[in-house]
Structure formats: C-alpha cells, structure tokens
Amino acid sequence: MNVASTIAQSGLNAAQRRMGSSAHNIANVETGNFRREEVTQEAVAEGGVKAHTRRAAVPGEALAKDLVDQKSAGYAFDANLKVIQTEKKMMGRLLDEQA
C-alpha cells in the first residue's frame, strides 16, 4: 500500500469512528444522564490521522451536532474512499503501460 492509500485508510477509520459515535449519541438522546461520546482527531507525523473517543464531561444531548457529524463523516468517508479508488486505478494504468 502506498502513502496515499495509508493516509486515506486512516481517514476512513476516523470517519467510521465519528459515524459510530454520533449514531450512538442519537440512539441514546432520551437516555437519562447520558454522556455523549466525542471523537477527536490528531495528525500523525508519518501522514494521516488518529481518532480518539471519549465521554463528554457533563450529561446532555447535542442532537444538531450529532446529525451534522453524521453528514460530515459520510462525506469524509466518501472522499477518502475516492482517493483509494483513484490510487488503484492509477496503479493499474501504470502496470498496463509497463506491460
């Protein structure tokens, strides 16, 4: 796997974590004293991102934020998947040229 695919894979993993956490939060929006999951991301020196999940400090819902996070994570997932697909297509063409 090359660098672009590795970076895109880390983005896919982070987007999946964000999607899962926001879905978890939405499913529990009416649960008493529920503390939301929050996902933070940080850049990795060799490229890509690392995602961390933690519980919110105080109970409460943020339905609008969770819905926006779902959409945003979906777009990020699509974009990173497109990078991997494009890289595979380019490698295939390169191999065809070399053959």
N, C-alpha and C positions, 0 to 999 in steps of 0.2 A: 504494500500500500504506500502511495507517495504522500508527501507532506499535505497537499490539498485535501486528499481524502481523509487523512488523520484529523486535520482541523475540522473538516465538515462532520466527521463522525462524532467528535466531541460536542459540536453544536447540536447534532441530532439528540445525543444523550441529554444535554441540558434542556432542550425544548421538551423532550419527553418527560423529564422530571418536573418542569414547570406546568405542563399539561396535567400530569397526575396530581400534583399538589392543588392546583386550582379546582380540579374536579372533586377532590377530597373535601375541599373547603365548601364548595357549592352543595355537595351532598349533606354536609353537616351544618348548614346555615341556621337551622332551627334547633340545634342541639344546645341545651343549656350549658353555660360555662365553657363552651368550646373555644379552644385557642387555635387559630388558623396556622397552617403551615406556610412558611415563607421561604422562597428559594432565592439564594444569592448566587451570583456568578463572578468568577475571577479569571483573569487571563493567566494562561500557563506560559512559562518562559519559552518552551520549545514550540509553541503555537497551539491555538485552540483555547477552550475554556474548561473550567471545572465548576460544577454546580454543587451547592450545599443546601440542605434543607434544615430548617429549624422551626421551633414553635414560636408563635408570637408571644410577646411579653405579657399581654393582657388579653382576656377573653373578648370576643366580639367578632362580628362579621364585617366583610367588606365586599359585598356581592358585586358591585360595579367593577371593582378592581379585579376580582377573580374572573369575571366574564371577559374583560379586556385582556387579561393574562392568557386566557384560553385562545382567543383570536391571535394574539401576538405569538404565542408558542406554535400555533398552527402554521403561521406564515414563516417563522424561523425554521420549522421542520421542513417545509416545502423548499425553502431556499437552500438549505444545506443538502437536501436530497438531490436537488438540481446540480449542485457542484459535483457530487459523486457521480451522477449520471453523465455529466459533461466530461469529467475526467476519464471515465470508462470509454466513452465514445472516442475521445482524442487518442487514447492508448490503442484502441482498435484500429483507428486510421493510421497511426504511426506504424503498427505492425504490418498493415496491408502495404504501406509504402516500402517497407523494408523487405517484404517477401518477393 
